[in-house]
Amino acid sequence: MFIMKLTRLQVGLTAALGIAGVTGYGLQAEAGANRRAERERLQREQTAVTRLQEATLRLKRQWSETEELRAAAAGAEALRVEVADLNAQAASLRTVPPPPLRRAPEPVALQGEVFDVSRLDEKPAPLAQPRPIDPGELRGGGANGEVVVDFVVMADGTVRNAIAVRASEPRLEAPAVDAVSQWKFKPGRKGGRAVQTHLQVPIVFAVGQNDDPARASAGQARPDPSAPWF
């Protein structure tokens, strides 16, 4: 009887251990499945993060390229405005006529002796020499020329009887004479007094296509500083 009860007890224990083993195995299997699921979730999250980082870098590059294009467009617009302004200035230089020439004073009969510069104790010295104005039809055409103007510097330093005695281009005579007629001098002196002095001076016009337009529009005509006084 005791032996039978012991055997039943052993069988019960064995069964209980078997059930515990099955239960433990089930728990281990469930834990393993949870770990695999967690790893898969972490991998998915890591993949998502990586893709998000790549997308962020692409957006940064696109933004940088957009800013560069915007800056280039702004620079191109500024250049277009500058070119349009320069074209407008050039058009105004071509269309605005030169100021009208002053009529040269009529020749007058001079009183007293007119001295040649070689006879003076002190030569006349220019104080004001307005530049000649080029004829409008020569502006921008690459025209160049020289006019020799003959005139008398009066004892008060004004100019009288200016005439063109030689000109490489006839159209340059009037502006050269007009300009010289407006010149002012410190008069020449002889024996300690101011006297009338006969002079000639070449006026050189140099209106080239490559000249500064602002200077060309002003005539670019000037007394030749290297030329001697006759």
C-alpha positions in Angstrom: 0.0 0.0 0.0 2.7 2.4 0.9 4.6 1.4 -2.1 1.6 2.1 -4.4 1.2 5.6 -2.8 4.8 6.4 -3.3 4.6 5.4 -6.9 1.6 7.6 -7.4 3.5 10.4 -5.8 6.5 9.9 -8.1 4.1 9.9 -11.1 2.5 13.1 -9.9 5.9 14.8 -9.4 7.1 13.6 -12.8 3.9 15.0 -14.4 4.3 18.3 -12.6 7.9 18.6 -13.7 6.8 17.8 -17.2 4.2 20.5 -17.1 6.7 23.0 -15.6 9.2 22.1 -18.3 6.6 22.7 -21.0 5.6 25.9 -19.4 9.3 27.1 -19.1 9.9 26.2 -22.8 6.9 28.2 -23.8 8.1 31.2 -21.8 11.5 31.0 -23.4 10.0 30.7 -26.9 7.8 33.7 -26.2 10.8 35.7 -24.9 12.8 34.8 -28.0 10.0 35.9 -30.2 9.7 39.2 -28.3 13.4 39.8 -28.7 13.3 39.2 -32.4 10.3 41.5 -32.7 12.2 44.2 -30.8 15.3 43.8 -33.0 13.1 44.0 -36.1 11.4 47.2 -34.7 14.8 48.7 -33.9 16.1 47.9 -37.3 13.0 49.5 -38.9 13.5 52.6 -36.8 17.2 52.8 -37.6 16.3 52.4 -41.3 13.7 55.2 -41.0 16.2 57.4 -39.2 18.8 56.8 -41.9 16.4 57.7 -44.6 15.3 60.8 -42.8 19.0 61.9 -42.5 19.5 61.3 -46.2 16.4 63.3 -47.0 17.6 66.1 -44.8 20.9 66.2 -46.5 19.2 66.3 -49.9 17.0 69.2 -48.7 20.0 71.1 -47.5 21.7 70.6 -50.8 18.6 71.7 -52.7 18.3 74.8 -50.4 21.9 75.7 -51.0 21.5 75.4 -54.8 18.3 77.4 -54.6 20.1 80.2 -52.7 22.9 80.2 -55.3 20.4 80.4 -58.1 18.6 83.2 -56.4 21.8 85.1 -55.8 22.8 84.6 -59.5 19.4 85.8 -60.6 19.7 88.9 -58.5 23.2 89.6 -59.9 21.9 89.1 -63.4 19.1 91.5 -62.8 21.4 94.1 -61.3 23.7 93.7 -64.4 20.7 94.0 -66.7 19.7 97.3 -65.0 23.3 98.6 -65.2 23.5 97.7 -68.9 20.1 99.4 -69.5 21.3 102.5 -67.7 24.5 102.6 -69.7 22.6 102.2 -73.0 20.3 105.0 -72.0 23.3 107.2 -71.2 24.8 106.3 -74.6 21.6 107.0 -76.3 21.3 110.4 -74.7 24.8 111.3 -75.8 23.9 110.4 -79.3 20.6 112.3 -79.4 21.3 115.4 -77.4 22.7 118.1 -79.7 25.8 120.0 -78.8 25.2 123.5 -77.4 25.0 126.1 -80.1 28.2 127.9 -81.1 28.6 131.5 -80.1 29.1 133.8 -83.0 32.7 135.0 -83.1 33.0 138.7 -82.6 33.4 140.8 -85.8 37.0 141.8 -86.6 37.8 145.2 -85.2 40.4 147.8 -86.2 43.0 147.8 -83.4 44.4 151.0 -82.0 48.1 151.1 -81.2 50.9 148.7 -82.0 50.4 144.9 -82.0 53.6 143.1 -80.9 54.9 139.8 -82.1 55.5 137.5 -79.2 59.2 137.3 -79.9 59.5 141.0 -79.1 58.0 140.8 -75.7 59.6 141.0 -72.3 56.9 138.7 -70.9 54.7 136.4 -73.0 50.9 136.2 -72.5 49.9 133.5 -70.0 46.5 131.8 -70.4 44.1 132.2 -67.5 40.9 130.5 -68.9 40.6 128.3 -72.0 37.1 126.9 -72.6 37.2 123.8 -74.6 35.8 123.8 -78.1 32.6 121.9 -78.7 32.8 119.3 -81.5 30.1 119.6 -84.3 27.4 117.0 -83.6 27.9 115.2 -86.9 31.5 114.3 -85.9 30.7 112.9 -82.5 31.4 109.2 -82.2 32.6 109.0 -85.8 36.2 108.8 -85.1 36.9 112.3 -86.6 40.1 114.0 -85.8 41.5 117.3 -86.9 43.5 120.4 -86.2 42.7 124.1 -86.7 45.3 126.8 -86.4 43.7 130.0 -85.0 45.2 133.4 -85.4 44.2 136.1 -82.8 45.3 139.1 -80.8 45.5 139.2 -77.0 44.5 142.7 -76.0 46.2 144.7 -73.2 43.3 143.7 -70.9 43.8 140.0 -71.6 40.7 139.5 -73.9 40.9 138.0 -77.4 40.1 139.9 -80.5 40.1 139.1 -84.2 40.3 135.3 -83.9 40.2 133.6 -87.3 41.1 130.1 -88.6 44.1 130.3 -90.9 44.4 126.6 -91.5 42.1 123.6 -90.8 42.4 119.9 -91.7 38.6 119.7 -91.5 36.5 122.8 -92.4 33.7 121.9 -90.0 36.1 122.3 -87.1 36.9 126.0 -87.9 33.8 127.5 -86.3 34.1 125.7 -82.9 37.8 126.4 -82.7 37.4 130.1 -83.4 34.4 130.3 -81.0 36.4 128.7 -78.2 39.6 130.9 -78.7 37.4 134.0 -78.8 36.4 133.2 -75.1 39.9 132.7 -73.8 41.4 135.0 -71.2 45.0 135.8 -70.7 47.4 137.6 -68.5 48.6 140.0 -71.2 52.1 140.2 -72.6 54.3 143.0 -71.4 56.8 145.2 -73.1 58.8 147.8 -71.3 56.9 147.3 -68.1 53.4 147.8 -69.6 50.7 145.5 -70.9 50.6 145.4 -74.7 48.6 143.9 -77.6 50.1 140.6 -78.8 49.7 138.7 -82.0 49.5 134.9 -81.5 48.6 131.7 -83.3 47.8 128.4 -81.7 46.8 125.0 -83.0 43.5 123.5 -81.6 43.6 119.7 -81.8 40.3 117.7 -82.0 40.6 114.0 -81.1 37.1 112.4 -81.1 37.7 108.7 -81.3 35.3 105.8 -81.1 37.2 104.4 -78.1 37.3 107.7 -76.2 35.4 108.1 -73.0 31.9 109.2 -74.2 31.6 111.9 -71.7 34.9 113.4 -72.9 34.0 112.9 -76.5 30.7 114.7 -76.1 32.6 117.7 -74.8 34.6 117.8 -78.0 37.9 116.4 -76.7 39.4 119.5 -78.4 42.2 121.3 -76.7 45.2 123.5 -77.3 48.2 121.4 -78.0 50.3 121.9 -74.9 53.5 120.9 -76.8 52.9 123.3 -79.7 55.0 126.5 -79.7 53.5 129.9 -79.7 54.2 131.6 -83.0 
